[in-house]
Amino acid sequence: MSAAIPPGDWLGYIAATLTTVAFIPQAWRTLRTHDTRALSLGMYLTFTVGVAFWLGYGLTLGAWPIIVSNAITLLLAGTILLLKWRHG
């Protein structure tokens, strides 16, 4: 028997998917062009730290939508942040 996903969790999975997928075009463009001039270092630094805390929160709760989405988003945002530091 498979366990059903509680109804409220579907909201978490949908939100996690949408907010994570939203970063893919920016990460792809930044990786391709290395152009980070229009990106705010302060915003990406603050955002990346915030995502790391969300990941920690998800781990504390054992909430998989929060864990998976924030692990992926941390990777994407961290990549953009590193390129911003490297290429200005």
PyMOL Python script that loads the backbone (N, CA, C, O; Angstrom):
from pymol import cmd

cmd.read_pdbstr("""\
ATOM      1  N   MET A   1       0.839  -1.195   0.000  1.00  0.00           N
ATOM      2  CA  MET A   1       0.000   0.000   0.000  1.00  0.00           C
ATOM      3  C   MET A   1       0.872   1.243   0.000  1.00  0.00           C
ATOM      4  O   MET A   1       1.867   1.319   0.720  1.00  0.00           O
ATOM      5  N   SER A   2       0.495   2.194  -0.798  1.00  0.00           N
ATOM      6  CA  SER A   2       1.240   3.449  -0.806  1.00  0.00           C
ATOM      7  C   SER A   2       0.507   4.472   0.058  1.00  0.00           C
ATOM      8  O   SER A   2      -0.723   4.502   0.114  1.00  0.00           O
ATOM      9  N   ALA A   3       1.282   5.289   0.715  1.00  0.00           N
ATOM     10  CA  ALA A   3       0.691   6.317   1.572  1.00  0.00           C
ATOM     11  C   ALA A   3       0.249   7.491   0.710  1.00  0.00           C
ATOM     12  O   ALA A   3       0.984   7.940  -0.170  1.00  0.00           O
ATOM     13  N   ALA A   4      -0.926   7.969   0.964  1.00  0.00           N
ATOM     14  CA  ALA A   4      -1.432   9.126   0.228  1.00  0.00           C
ATOM     15  C   ALA A   4      -0.767  10.388   0.751  1.00  0.00           C
ATOM     16  O   ALA A   4      -0.453  10.504   1.936  1.00  0.00           O
ATOM     17  N   ILE A   5      -0.563  11.318  -0.146  1.00  0.00           N
ATOM     18  CA  ILE A   5      -0.002  12.610   0.247  1.00  0.00           C
ATOM     19  C   ILE A   5      -1.125  13.436   0.857  1.00  0.00           C
ATOM     20  O   ILE A   5      -2.172  13.611   0.233  1.00  0.00           O
ATOM     21  N   PRO A   6      -0.921  13.954   2.085  1.00  0.00           N
ATOM     22  CA  PRO A   6      -1.956  14.785   2.704  1.00  0.00           C
ATOM     23  C   PRO A   6      -2.321  15.961   1.792  1.00  0.00           C
ATOM     24  O   PRO A   6      -1.446  16.514   1.125  1.00  0.00           O
ATOM     25  N   PRO A   7      -3.592  16.349   1.754  1.00  0.00           N
ATOM     26  CA  PRO A   7      -4.042  17.399   0.836  1.00  0.00           C
ATOM     27  C   PRO A   7      -3.231  18.697   0.927  1.00  0.00           C
ATOM     28  O   PRO A   7      -2.935  19.303  -0.103  1.00  0.00           O
ATOM     29  N   GLY A   8      -2.874  19.125   2.110  1.00  0.00           N
ATOM     30  CA  GLY A   8      -2.115  20.362   2.261  1.00  0.00           C
ATOM     31  C   GLY A   8      -0.712  20.277   1.676  1.00  0.00           C
ATOM     32  O   GLY A   8      -0.147  21.288   1.260  1.00  0.00           O
ATOM     33  N   ASP A   9      -0.152  19.074   1.645  1.00  0.00           N
ATOM     34  CA  ASP A   9       1.192  18.907   1.092  1.00  0.00           C
ATOM     35  C   ASP A   9       1.245  19.186  -0.403  1.00  0.00           C
ATOM     36  O   ASP A   9       2.282  19.605  -0.918  1.00  0.00           O
ATOM     37  N   TRP A  10       0.139  18.957  -1.106  1.00  0.00           N
ATOM     38  CA  TRP A  10       0.126  19.256  -2.538  1.00  0.00           C
ATOM     39  C   TRP A  10       0.422  20.732  -2.786  1.00  0.00           C
ATOM     40  O   TRP A  10       1.116  21.078  -3.742  1.00  0.00           O
ATOM     41  N   LEU A  11      -0.103  21.594  -1.929  1.00  0.00           N
ATOM     42  CA  LEU A  11       0.195  23.020  -2.060  1.00  0.00           C
ATOM     43  C   LEU A  11       1.691  23.268  -1.938  1.00  0.00           C
ATOM     44  O   LEU A  11       2.258  24.058  -2.693  1.00  0.00           O
ATOM     45  N   GLY A  12       2.330  22.592  -0.987  1.00  0.00           N
ATOM     46  CA  GLY A  12       3.768  22.722  -0.799  1.00  0.00           C
ATOM     47  C   GLY A  12       4.547  22.226  -2.000  1.00  0.00           C
ATOM     48  O   GLY A  12       5.501  22.876  -2.429  1.00  0.00           O
ATOM     49  N   TYR A  13       4.159  21.090  -2.550  1.00  0.00           N
ATOM     50  CA  TYR A  13       4.855  20.551  -3.720  1.00  0.00           C
ATOM     51  C   TYR A  13       4.707  21.461  -4.936  1.00  0.00           C
ATOM     52  O   TYR A  13       5.674  21.677  -5.666  1.00  0.00           O
ATOM     53  N   ILE A  14       3.520  21.992  -5.157  1.00  0.00           N
ATOM     54  CA  ILE A  14       3.296  22.894  -6.296  1.00  0.00           C
ATOM     55  C   ILE A  14       4.098  24.183  -6.105  1.00  0.00           C
ATOM     56  O   ILE A  14       4.780  24.630  -7.026  1.00  0.00           O
ATOM     57  N   ALA A  15       4.019  24.778  -4.915  1.00  0.00           N
ATOM     58  CA  ALA A  15       4.765  26.012  -4.640  1.00  0.00           C
ATOM     59  C   ALA A  15       6.262  25.774  -4.776  1.00  0.00           C
ATOM     60  O   ALA A  15       6.967  26.592  -5.368  1.00  0.00           O
ATOM     61  N   ALA A  16       6.751  24.677  -4.241  1.00  0.00           N
ATOM     62  CA  ALA A  16       8.174  24.352  -4.306  1.00  0.00           C
ATOM     63  C   ALA A  16       8.628  24.193  -5.750  1.00  0.00           C
ATOM     64  O   ALA A  16       9.690  24.686  -6.128  1.00  0.00           O
ATOM     65  N   THR A  17       7.836  23.515  -6.547  1.00  0.00           N
ATOM     66  CA  THR A  17       8.187  23.306  -7.951  1.00  0.00           C
ATOM     67  C   THR A  17       8.235  24.631  -8.706  1.00  0.00           C
ATOM     68  O   THR A  17       9.195  24.900  -9.428  1.00  0.00           O
ATOM     69  N   LEU A  18       7.215  25.449  -8.542  1.00  0.00           N
ATOM     70  CA  LEU A  18       7.161  26.717  -9.274  1.00  0.00           C
ATOM     71  C   LEU A  18       8.286  27.670  -8.885  1.00  0.00           C
ATOM     72  O   LEU A  18       8.916  28.268  -9.757  1.00  0.00           O
ATOM     73  N   THR A  19       8.546  27.818  -7.593  1.00  0.00           N
ATOM     74  CA  THR A  19       9.574  28.766  -7.171  1.00  0.00           C
ATOM     75  C   THR A  19      10.972  28.271  -7.509  1.00  0.00           C
ATOM     76  O   THR A  19      11.875  29.080  -7.725  1.00  0.00           O
ATOM     77  N   THR A  20      11.165  26.973  -7.559  1.00  0.00           N
ATOM     78  CA  THR A  20      12.470  26.428  -7.927  1.00  0.00           C
ATOM     79  C   THR A  20      12.686  26.548  -9.430  1.00  0.00           C
ATOM     80  O   THR A  20      13.755  26.970  -9.871  1.00  0.00           O
ATOM     81  N   VAL A  21      11.693  26.184 -10.209  1.00  0.00           N
ATOM     82  CA  VAL A  21      11.797  26.264 -11.668  1.00  0.00           C
ATOM     83  C   VAL A  21      11.999  27.708 -12.120  1.00  0.00           C
ATOM     84  O   VAL A  21      12.619  27.945 -13.156  1.00  0.00           O
ATOM     85  N   ALA A  22      11.492  28.664 -11.370  1.00  0.00           N
ATOM     86  CA  ALA A  22      11.639  30.075 -11.726  1.00  0.00           C
ATOM     87  C   ALA A  22      13.109  30.504 -11.802  1.00  0.00           C
ATOM     88  O   ALA A  22      13.429  31.448 -12.524  1.00  0.00           O
ATOM     89  N   PHE A  23      13.994  29.841 -11.082  1.00  0.00           N
ATOM     90  CA  PHE A  23      15.417  30.213 -11.085  1.00  0.00           C
ATOM     91  C   PHE A  23      16.192  29.628 -12.259  1.00  0.00           C
ATOM     92  O   PHE A  23      17.285  30.102 -12.569  1.00  0.00           O
ATOM     93  N   ILE A  24      15.659  28.629 -12.903  1.00  0.00           N
ATOM     94  CA  ILE A  24      16.408  27.966 -13.965  1.00  0.00           C
ATOM     95  C   ILE A  24      16.774  28.908 -15.111  1.00  0.00           C
ATOM     96  O   ILE A  24      17.930  28.893 -15.533  1.00  0.00           O
ATOM     97  N   PRO A  25      15.863  29.728 -15.642  1.00  0.00           N
ATOM     98  CA  PRO A  25      16.270  30.618 -16.742  1.00  0.00           C
ATOM     99  C   PRO A  25      17.395  31.588 -16.355  1.00  0.00           C
ATOM    100  O   PRO A  25      18.309  31.816 -17.147  1.00  0.00           O
ATOM    101  N   GLN A  26      17.335  32.157 -15.151  1.00  0.00           N
ATOM    102  CA  GLN A  26      18.389  33.085 -14.714  1.00  0.00           C
ATOM    103  C   GLN A  26      19.717  32.357 -14.553  1.00  0.00           C
ATOM    104  O   GLN A  26      20.758  32.852 -14.986  1.00  0.00           O
ATOM    105  N   ALA A  27      19.681  31.193 -13.936  1.00  0.00           N
ATOM    106  CA  ALA A  27      20.911  30.424 -13.749  1.00  0.00           C
ATOM    107  C   ALA A  27      21.494  30.014 -15.100  1.00  0.00           C
ATOM    108  O   ALA A  27      22.703  30.121 -15.308  1.00  0.00           O
ATOM    109  N   TRP A  28      20.657  29.551 -16.011  1.00  0.00           N
ATOM    110  CA  TRP A  28      21.118  29.128 -17.332  1.00  0.00           C
ATOM    111  C   TRP A  28      21.753  30.294 -18.091  1.00  0.00           C
ATOM    112  O   TRP A  28      22.829  30.151 -18.670  1.00  0.00           O
ATOM    113  N   ARG A  29      21.084  31.442 -18.083  1.00  0.00           N
ATOM    114  CA  ARG A  29      21.608  32.621 -18.777  1.00  0.00           C
ATOM    115  C   ARG A  29      22.934  33.067 -18.166  1.00  0.00           C
ATOM    116  O   ARG A  29      23.878  33.393 -18.886  1.00  0.00           O
ATOM    117  N   THR A  30      22.998  33.081 -16.846  1.00  0.00           N
ATOM    118  CA  THR A  30      24.210  33.522 -16.160  1.00  0.00           C
ATOM    119  C   THR A  30      25.366  32.556 -16.425  1.00  0.00           C
ATOM    120  O   THR A  30      26.499  32.990 -16.633  1.00  0.00           O
ATOM    121  N   LEU A  31      25.090  31.265 -16.418  1.00  0.00           N
ATOM    122  CA  LEU A  31      26.133  30.279 -16.716  1.00  0.00           C
ATOM    123  C   LEU A  31      26.618  30.401 -18.157  1.00  0.00           C
ATOM    124  O   LEU A  31      27.809  30.244 -18.426  1.00  0.00           O
ATOM    125  N   ARG A  32      25.713  30.678 -19.075  1.00  0.00           N
ATOM    126  CA  ARG A  32      26.055  30.803 -20.490  1.00  0.00           C
ATOM    127  C   ARG A  32      26.858  32.058 -20.794  1.00  0.00           C
ATOM    128  O   ARG A  32      27.843  32.009 -21.530  1.00  0.00           O
ATOM    129  N   THR A  33      26.437  33.180 -20.229  1.00  0.00           N
ATOM    130  CA  THR A  33      27.029  34.473 -20.599  1.00  0.00           C
ATOM    131  C   THR A  33      28.059  34.991 -19.603  1.00  0.00           C
ATOM    132  O   THR A  33      28.911  35.805 -19.961  1.00  0.00           O
ATOM    133  N   HIS A  34      27.992  34.536 -18.375  1.00  0.00           N
ATOM    134  CA  HIS A  34      28.818  35.053 -17.268  1.00  0.00           C
ATOM    135  C   HIS A  34      28.576  36.549 -17.043  1.00  0.00           C
ATOM    136  O   HIS A  34      29.376  37.214 -16.384  1.00  0.00           O
ATOM    137  N   ASP A  35      27.487  37.072 -17.582  1.00  0.00           N
ATOM    138  CA  ASP A  35      27.145  38.489 -17.411  1.00  0.00           C
ATOM    139  C   ASP A  35      26.294  38.638 -16.150  1.00  0.00           C
ATOM    140  O   ASP A  35      25.140  38.213 -16.105  1.00  0.00           O
ATOM    141  N   THR A  36      26.891  39.248 -15.133  1.00  0.00           N
ATOM    142  CA  THR A  36      26.192  39.432 -13.857  1.00  0.00           C
ATOM    143  C   THR A  36      26.069  40.910 -13.487  1.00  0.00           C
ATOM    144  O   THR A  36      25.701  41.239 -12.360  1.00  0.00           O
ATOM    145  N   ARG A  37      26.374  41.793 -14.425  1.00  0.00           N
ATOM    146  CA  ARG A  37      26.375  43.231 -14.117  1.00  0.00           C
ATOM    147  C   ARG A  37      25.031  43.738 -13.613  1.00  0.00           C
ATOM    148  O   ARG A  37      24.986  44.601 -12.736  1.00  0.00           O
ATOM    149  N   ALA A  38      23.948  43.221 -14.150  1.00  0.00           N
ATOM    150  CA  ALA A  38      22.619  43.711 -13.763  1.00  0.00           C
ATOM    151  C   ALA A  38      22.097  43.066 -12.481  1.00  0.00           C
ATOM    152  O   ALA A  38      21.022  43.427 -12.002  1.00  0.00           O
ATOM    153  N   LEU A  39      22.835  42.132 -11.931  1.00  0.00           N
ATOM    154  CA  LEU A  39      22.375  41.437 -10.733  1.00  0.00           C
ATOM    155  C   LEU A  39      22.915  42.115  -9.475  1.00  0.00           C
ATOM    156  O   LEU A  39      24.065  42.552  -9.438  1.00  0.00           O
ATOM    157  N   SER A  40      22.088  42.193  -8.470  1.00  0.00           N
ATOM    158  CA  SER A  40      22.465  42.808  -7.210  1.00  0.00           C
ATOM    159  C   SER A  40      23.184  41.801  -6.320  1.00  0.00           C
ATOM    160  O   SER A  40      22.622  40.766  -5.963  1.00  0.00           O
ATOM    161  N   LEU A  41      24.429  42.108  -5.965  1.00  0.00           N
ATOM    162  CA  LEU A  41      25.188  41.239  -5.068  1.00  0.00           C
ATOM    163  C   LEU A  41      24.491  41.125  -3.709  1.00  0.00           C
ATOM    164  O   LEU A  41      24.375  40.031  -3.158  1.00  0.00           O
ATOM    165  N   GLY A  42      24.033  42.250  -3.174  1.00  0.00           N
ATOM    166  CA  GLY A  42      23.358  42.248  -1.871  1.00  0.00           C
ATOM    167  C   GLY A  42      22.104  41.394  -1.874  1.00  0.00           C
ATOM    168  O   GLY A  42      21.838  40.665  -0.918  1.00  0.00           O
ATOM    169  N   MET A  43      21.331  41.484  -2.955  1.00  0.00           N
ATOM    170  CA  MET A  43      20.101  40.697  -3.047  1.00  0.00           C
ATOM    171  C   MET A  43      20.429  39.211  -3.115  1.00  0.00           C
ATOM    172  O   MET A  43      19.826  38.414  -2.396  1.00  0.00           O
ATOM    173  N   TYR A  44      21.378  38.825  -3.970  1.00  0.00           N
ATOM    174  CA  TYR A  44      21.699  37.402  -4.101  1.00  0.00           C
ATOM    175  C   TYR A  44      22.360  36.838  -2.851  1.00  0.00           C
ATOM    176  O   TYR A  44      22.145  35.677  -2.503  1.00  0.00           O
ATOM    177  N   LEU A  45      23.156  37.647  -2.180  1.00  0.00           N
ATOM    178  CA  LEU A  45      23.765  37.197  -0.930  1.00  0.00           C
ATOM    179  C   LEU A  45      22.693  36.962   0.131  1.00  0.00           C
ATOM    180  O   LEU A  45      22.670  35.914   0.778  1.00  0.00           O
ATOM    181  N   THR A  46      21.814  37.934   0.305  1.00  0.00           N
ATOM    182  CA  THR A  46      20.730  37.812   1.282  1.00  0.00           C
ATOM    183  C   THR A  46      19.800  36.662   0.931  1.00  0.00           C
ATOM    184  O   THR A  46      19.419  35.878   1.801  1.00  0.00           O
ATOM    185  N   PHE A  47      19.437  36.560  -0.333  1.00  0.00           N
ATOM    186  CA  PHE A  47      18.537  35.502  -0.778  1.00  0.00           C
ATOM    187  C   PHE A  47      19.147  34.121  -0.551  1.00  0.00           C
ATOM    188  O   PHE A  47      18.471  33.218  -0.060  1.00  0.00           O
ATOM    189  N   THR A  48      20.418  33.953  -0.905  1.00  0.00           N
ATOM    190  CA  THR A  48      21.079  32.657  -0.764  1.00  0.00           C
ATOM    191  C   THR A  48      21.172  32.232   0.700  1.00  0.00           C
ATOM    192  O   THR A  48      20.965  31.063   1.025  1.00  0.00           O
ATOM    193  N   VAL A  49      21.480  33.175   1.574  1.00  0.00           N
ATOM    194  CA  VAL A  49      21.515  32.863   3.009  1.00  0.00           C
ATOM    195  C   VAL A  49      20.107  32.494   3.491  1.00  0.00           C
ATOM    196  O   VAL A  49      19.940  31.558   4.273  1.00  0.00           O
ATOM    197  N   GLY A  50      19.107  33.227   3.026  1.00  0.00           N
ATOM    198  CA  GLY A  50      17.723  32.920   3.395  1.00  0.00           C
ATOM    199  C   GLY A  50      17.301  31.529   2.940  1.00  0.00           C
ATOM    200  O   GLY A  50      16.642  30.803   3.686  1.00  0.00           O
ATOM    201  N   VAL A  51      17.675  31.157   1.727  1.00  0.00           N
ATOM    202  CA  VAL A  51      17.355  29.826   1.209  1.00  0.00           C
ATOM    203  C   VAL A  51      18.054  28.751   2.044  1.00  0.00           C
ATOM    204  O   VAL A  51      17.477  27.694   2.300  1.00  0.00           O
ATOM    205  N   ALA A  52      19.281  29.013   2.466  1.00  0.00           N
ATOM    206  CA  ALA A  52      19.996  28.053   3.316  1.00  0.00           C
ATOM    207  C   ALA A  52      19.240  27.854   4.636  1.00  0.00           C
ATOM    208  O   ALA A  52      19.143  26.733   5.136  1.00  0.00           O
ATOM    209  N   PHE A  53      18.709  28.937   5.194  1.00  0.00           N
ATOM    210  CA  PHE A  53      17.920  28.814   6.417  1.00  0.00           C
ATOM    211  C   PHE A  53      16.613  28.068   6.172  1.00  0.00           C
ATOM    212  O   PHE A  53      16.192  27.272   7.011  1.00  0.00           O
ATOM    213  N   TRP A  54      15.963  28.318   5.027  1.00  0.00           N
ATOM    214  CA  TRP A  54      14.757  27.561   4.693  1.00  0.00           C
ATOM    215  C   TRP A  54      15.069  26.075   4.574  1.00  0.00           C
ATOM    216  O   TRP A  54      14.282  25.234   5.009  1.00  0.00           O
ATOM    217  N   LEU A  55      16.216  25.754   3.986  1.00  0.00           N
ATOM    218  CA  LEU A  55      16.624  24.350   3.887  1.00  0.00           C
ATOM    219  C   LEU A  55      16.810  23.753   5.283  1.00  0.00           C
ATOM    220  O   LEU A  55      16.348  22.646   5.557  1.00  0.00           O
ATOM    221  N   GLY A  56      17.481  24.484   6.152  1.00  0.00           N
ATOM    222  CA  GLY A  56      17.647  24.022   7.532  1.00  0.00           C
ATOM    223  C   GLY A  56      16.315  23.826   8.234  1.00  0.00           C
ATOM    224  O   GLY A  56      16.131  22.852   8.964  1.00  0.00           O
ATOM    225  N   TYR A  57      15.392  24.740   8.016  1.00  0.00           N
ATOM    226  CA  TYR A  57      14.053  24.639   8.598  1.00  0.00           C
ATOM    227  C   TYR A  57      13.346  23.390   8.076  1.00  0.00           C
ATOM    228  O   TYR A  57      12.746  22.640   8.845  1.00  0.00           O
ATOM    229  N   GLY A  58      13.423  23.177   6.776  1.00  0.00           N
ATOM    230  CA  GLY A  58      12.807  21.995   6.188  1.00  0.00           C
ATOM    231  C   GLY A  58      13.393  20.709   6.746  1.00  0.00           C
ATOM    232  O   GLY A  58      12.672  19.747   7.009  1.00  0.00           O
ATOM    233  N   LEU A  59      14.720  20.703   6.924  1.00  0.00           N
ATOM    234  CA  LEU A  59      15.370  19.528   7.500  1.00  0.00           C
ATOM    235  C   LEU A  59      14.897  19.289   8.932  1.00  0.00           C
ATOM    236  O   LEU A  59      14.680  18.148   9.340  1.00  0.00           O
ATOM    237  N   THR A  60      14.741  20.365   9.685  1.00  0.00           N
ATOM    238  CA  THR A  60      14.263  20.257  11.067  1.00  0.00           C
ATOM    239  C   THR A  60      12.855  19.664  11.117  1.00  0.00           C
ATOM    240  O   THR A  60      12.547  18.846  11.984  1.00  0.00           O
ATOM    241  N   LEU A  61      12.013  20.082  10.184  1.00  0.00           N
ATOM    242  CA  LEU A  61      10.633  19.587  10.148  1.00  0.00           C
ATOM    243  C   LEU A  61      10.506  18.237   9.457  1.00  0.00           C
ATOM    244  O   LEU A  61       9.520  17.526   9.653  1.00  0.00           O
ATOM    245  N   GLY A  62      11.498  17.885   8.650  1.00  0.00           N
ATOM    246  CA  GLY A  62      11.371  16.684   7.828  1.00  0.00           C
ATOM    247  C   GLY A  62      10.366  16.876   6.708  1.00  0.00           C
ATOM    248  O   GLY A  62       9.724  15.924   6.264  1.00  0.00           O
ATOM    249  N   ALA A  63      10.232  18.130   6.250  1.00  0.00           N
ATOM    250  CA  ALA A  63       9.245  18.480   5.221  1.00  0.00           C
ATOM    251  C   ALA A  63       9.900  18.417   3.842  1.00  0.00           C
ATOM    252  O   ALA A  63      10.636  19.324   3.453  1.00  0.00           O
ATOM    253  N   TRP A  64       9.627  17.345   3.114  1.00  0.00           N
ATOM    254  CA  TRP A  64      10.305  17.113   1.845  1.00  0.00           C
ATOM    255  C   TRP A  64      10.082  18.193   0.793  1.00  0.00           C
ATOM    256  O   TRP A  64      11.025  18.504   0.065  1.00  0.00           O
ATOM    257  N   PRO A  65       8.880  18.792   0.663  1.00  0.00           N
ATOM    258  CA  PRO A  65       8.752  19.869  -0.323  1.00  0.00           C
ATOM    259  C   PRO A  65       9.719  21.024  -0.032  1.00  0.00           C
ATOM    260  O   PRO A  65      10.299  21.598  -0.953  1.00  0.00           O
ATOM    261  N   ILE A  66       9.887  21.353   1.227  1.00  0.00           N
ATOM    262  CA  ILE A  66      10.791  22.443   1.621  1.00  0.00           C
ATOM    263  C   ILE A  66      12.241  22.015   1.427  1.00  0.00           C
ATOM    264  O   ILE A  66      13.058  22.809   0.961  1.00  0.00           O
ATOM    265  N   ILE A  67      12.569  20.802   1.768  1.00  0.00           N
ATOM    266  CA  ILE A  67      13.946  20.315   1.670  1.00  0.00           C
ATOM    267  C   ILE A  67      14.403  20.270   0.214  1.00  0.00           C
ATOM    268  O   ILE A  67      15.435  20.844  -0.134  1.00  0.00           O
ATOM    269  N   VAL A  68      13.645  19.596  -0.625  1.00  0.00           N
ATOM    270  CA  VAL A  68      14.053  19.398  -2.023  1.00  0.00           C
ATOM    271  C   VAL A  68      14.112  20.724  -2.772  1.00  0.00           C
ATOM    272  O   VAL A  68      15.097  21.018  -3.449  1.00  0.00           O
ATOM    273  N   SER A  69      13.061  21.518  -2.648  1.00  0.00           N
ATOM    274  CA  SER A  69      13.031  22.774  -3.406  1.00  0.00           C
ATOM    275  C   SER A  69      14.135  23.718  -2.969  1.00  0.00           C
ATOM    276  O   SER A  69      14.759  24.366  -3.809  1.00  0.00           O
ATOM    277  N   ASN A  70      14.386  23.808  -1.681  1.00  0.00           N
ATOM    278  CA  ASN A  70      15.415  24.734  -1.212  1.00  0.00           C
ATOM    279  C   ASN A  70      16.823  24.212  -1.454  1.00  0.00           C
ATOM    280  O   ASN A  70      17.747  25.011  -1.610  1.00  0.00           O
ATOM    281  N   ALA A  71      17.015  22.911  -1.490  1.00  0.00           N
ATOM    282  CA  ALA A  71      18.327  22.365  -1.850  1.00  0.00           C
ATOM    283  C   ALA A  71      18.649  22.709  -3.298  1.00  0.00           C
ATOM    284  O   ALA A  71      19.771  23.114  -3.603  1.00  0.00           O
ATOM    285  N   ILE A  72      17.677  22.553  -4.192  1.00  0.00           N
ATOM    286  CA  ILE A  72      17.880  22.888  -5.606  1.00  0.00           C
ATOM    287  C   ILE A  72      18.052  24.389  -5.776  1.00  0.00           C
ATOM    288  O   ILE A  72      18.958  24.829  -6.484  1.00  0.00           O
ATOM    289  N   THR A  73      17.196  25.181  -5.138  1.00  0.00           N
ATOM    290  CA  THR A  73      17.289  26.631  -5.244  1.00  0.00           C
ATOM    291  C   THR A  73      18.598  27.138  -4.664  1.00  0.00           C
ATOM    292  O   THR A  73      19.180  28.077  -5.205  1.00  0.00           O
ATOM    293  N   LEU A  74      19.076  26.542  -3.579  1.00  0.00           N
ATOM    294  CA  LEU A  74      20.367  26.933  -3.000  1.00  0.00           C
ATOM    295  C   LEU A  74      21.494  26.680  -3.996  1.00  0.00           C
ATOM    296  O   LEU A  74      22.399  27.504  -4.131  1.00  0.00           O
ATOM    297  N   LEU A  75      21.445  25.570  -4.680  1.00  0.00           N
ATOM    298  CA  LEU A  75      22.449  25.272  -5.697  1.00  0.00           C
ATOM    299  C   LEU A  75      22.412  26.307  -6.824  1.00  0.00           C
ATOM    300  O   LEU A  75      23.455  26.812  -7.240  1.00  0.00           O
ATOM    301  N   LEU A  76      21.216  26.619  -7.315  1.00  0.00           N
ATOM    302  CA  LEU A  76      21.084  27.592  -8.406  1.00  0.00           C
ATOM    303  C   LEU A  76      21.484  28.997  -7.968  1.00  0.00           C
ATOM    304  O   LEU A  76      22.273  29.659  -8.642  1.00  0.00           O
ATOM    305  N   ALA A  77      20.941  29.449  -6.841  1.00  0.00           N
ATOM    306  CA  ALA A  77      21.249  30.801  -6.356  1.00  0.00           C
ATOM    307  C   ALA A  77      22.718  30.910  -5.956  1.00  0.00           C
ATOM    308  O   ALA A  77      23.351  31.939  -6.193  1.00  0.00           O
ATOM    309  N   GLY A  78      23.257  29.862  -5.354  1.00  0.00           N
ATOM    310  CA  GLY A  78      24.669  29.867  -4.982  1.00  0.00           C
ATOM    311  C   GLY A  78      25.573  29.953  -6.198  1.00  0.00           C
ATOM    312  O   GLY A  78      26.601  30.629  -6.164  1.00  0.00           O
ATOM    313  N   THR A  79      25.195  29.272  -7.270  1.00  0.00           N
ATOM    314  CA  THR A  79      25.961  29.339  -8.514  1.00  0.00           C
ATOM    315  C   THR A  79      25.959  30.755  -9.072  1.00  0.00           C
ATOM    316  O   THR A  79      26.999  31.276  -9.474  1.00  0.00           O
ATOM    317  N   ILE A  80      24.785  31.370  -9.091  1.00  0.00           N
ATOM    318  CA  ILE A  80      24.687  32.748  -9.578  1.00  0.00           C
ATOM    319  C   ILE A  80      25.503  33.683  -8.688  1.00  0.00           C
ATOM    320  O   ILE A  80      26.198  34.567  -9.189  1.00  0.00           O
ATOM    321  N   LEU A  81      25.423  33.495  -7.380  1.00  0.00           N
ATOM    322  CA  LEU A  81      26.182  34.328  -6.441  1.00  0.00           C
ATOM    323  C   LEU A  81      27.675  34.181  -6.678  1.00  0.00           C
ATOM    324  O   LEU A  81      28.395  35.179  -6.692  1.00  0.00           O
ATOM    325  N   LEU A  82      28.152  32.971  -6.864  1.00  0.00           N
ATOM    326  CA  LEU A  82      29.586  32.757  -7.125  1.00  0.00           C
ATOM    327  C   LEU A  82      30.011  33.420  -8.426  1.00  0.00           C
ATOM    328  O   LEU A  82      31.092  34.005  -8.497  1.00  0.00           O
ATOM    329  N   LEU A  83      29.176  33.337  -9.453  1.00  0.00           N
ATOM    330  CA  LEU A  83      29.508  33.997 -10.713  1.00  0.00           C
ATOM    331  C   LEU A  83      29.511  35.520 -10.548  1.00  0.00           C
ATOM    332  O   LEU A  83      30.332  36.212 -11.151  1.00  0.00           O
ATOM    333  N   LYS A  84      28.607  36.028  -9.745  1.00  0.00           N
ATOM    334  CA  LYS A  84      28.567  37.468  -9.480  1.00  0.00           C
ATOM    335  C   LYS A  84      29.863  37.898  -8.804  1.00  0.00           C
ATOM    336  O   LYS A  84      30.454  38.906  -9.193  1.00  0.00           O
ATOM    337  N   TRP A  85      30.312  37.159  -7.805  1.00  0.00           N
ATOM    338  CA  TRP A  85      31.570  37.477  -7.112  1.00  0.00           C
ATOM    339  C   TRP A  85      32.754  37.392  -8.080  1.00  0.00           C
ATOM    340  O   TRP A  85      33.652  38.233  -8.063  1.00  0.00           O
ATOM    341  N   ARG A  86      32.731  36.370  -8.914  1.00  0.00           N
ATOM    342  CA  ARG A  86      33.857  36.137  -9.820  1.00  0.00           C
ATOM    343  C   ARG A  86      33.916  37.123 -10.972  1.00  0.00           C
ATOM    344  O   ARG A  86      34.996  37.582 -11.343  1.00  0.00           O
ATOM    345  N   HIS A  87      32.756  37.455 -11.544  1.00  0.00           N
ATOM    346  CA  HIS A  87      32.710  38.273 -12.755  1.00  0.00           C
ATOM    347  C   HIS A  87      32.186  39.688 -12.525  1.00  0.00           C
ATOM    348  O   HIS A  87      32.089  40.480 -13.463  1.00  0.00           O
ATOM    349  N   GLY A  88      31.850  39.999 -11.282  1.00  0.00           N
ATOM    350  CA  GLY A  88      31.373  41.362 -10.973  1.00  0.00           C
ATOM    351  C   GLY A  88      30.040  41.609 -11.526  1.00  0.00           C
ATOM    352  O   GLY A  88      29.494  42.700 -11.359  1.00  0.00           O
TER     353      GLY A  88
END
""", "prot")
cmd.dss("prot")
cmd.show_as("cartoon", "prot")
cmd.util.cbc("prot")
cmd.orient("prot")
